[in-house]
Every structure is written in C-alpha cells, then in structure tokens.
Amino acid sequence: MNHDALTPPVLNEATVQHLRALSEALDGFTGTEDEKRGLVAGFNRLAGTELSFADFQGVCEGAGHDSWVRTQLARPSVRRTAAIGRDELAELVRRIRAGLGAAWEIEFWLELLMANVPDPTVPDLGFHPASRGYPDDLPPEEVAGIALRYQPVPLGAIMKRHAVTWQPE
C-alpha cells in the first residue's frame, strides 16, 4: 500500500496562522469595499486561491478558521493519481469513518477519495450504504470496489427510456 499518496501536505504554520487571522477578519467584515478587496486579495495571493468575499462568510460556524484555512491550503494537493488503487481507497474510507485525523485532514481524505473514483456518490456509499441498497456495515474494501466499478448512465439512454411521444388531440 502506498501511504505516501494518502498523506496530506505539510503546511507552513506561520502561513496558516497569518491566513487564519485574515480569514477571521473577513468573516463578518463590515469595513469599506476597498478594505474588503484588499484583505481578500492578500489571502488569495498568500494561499494561491481565487476565493471571493462570500467564501469567508460563516466560516466560524463550521469547523473553524484554522481548519478551513488548512483545507484551502491542502486542496491543490488533491488529484487523481495512479498511486491510489483499491487498497488505498479502502484505507481512505477506513480513516474517514474512524475520524483518524483533524477535520481538515478528514476533508483532504474525502476529497482525495472523490477525486480517485468515478462514482460521484461515494460519500453516500461509504457512510450511508443503505441509501444505495447495501448493508450498513459494508466493508471499506467493498466500498472501494463498488466505487471503482461505477459506470455513469449516458444521458441519451435516460432520455430514450423516459421519452414521451406527443400526440395531438
């Protein structure tokens, strides 16, 4: 198993703390438009993001500014890679289910899982398998296998199957 492919990036703590302060300042900011634009531009420049002012609103109501900033910094490291196979996907499901990391690490693992399977509903499959007709105790290896075998249904096939022919009265 390739554990390196599952490791969140190492983040510069000074950068995290500086961005956290900017994030806290922007969450609910009531200053001028120029001040607001300057703070957002400063955050984006340092973080390498393209966030808008709206993205900072309500952060304090979620996992908190520290975790949110870490998630933003880790997000560019999430990508589809051949280094992540069925075993690694099962390990991601295991880690997420068990809550084996900080909130931002779990978010990283969830995004990594989603980036490496064709099934867009893999979170439901992994955490609410009954919603997809599977037992609640579906093992992580089975979640990975099902998510990898997922085949999207072409829209044309759905349209043909549910087509209604219009008949004039």
Buried (B, 14 or more C-beta within 10 A) or exposed (E): EBEEBBEBEEBEEEEBEBBBEBBBBBBEBEEEEEEBEEBBEBBBEEBEBEBEBEBBEEBBEEBBBBBBBBBBBBBEEBEEEEEBBBEBBBBBBBBBEEEEBBBBBBBBBBBBBBEBBEBEBBBEBBBEBEEBEBEEEBEBBBBBEBBBEEEEEEEEEEEEEEEEEEEEE
